[in-house]
């Protein structure tokens, strides 16, 4: 696997992981009625997802230019991690909204 692709894949994993962690912290803050912190964590999660998307776009651009990479378990894991983090962040937003309404 080329170094550039490995760095993009690891970027996906790291940024997606950060997004999920921030989303979890947003829910925890909302549970404590700290909605300012919850919103900050949602924003941080969204920013981490943007960074992950940048890494993914680099890989997609390479493939669109005809530079196909070998599909490895690590590459598949990075995509799975990203999709899970996107879904989790979306759900965290909804959960924070529910806590706001209850509070």
Helices and strands as residue ranges (DSSP letters): H 3-31, H 35-64, H 73-102
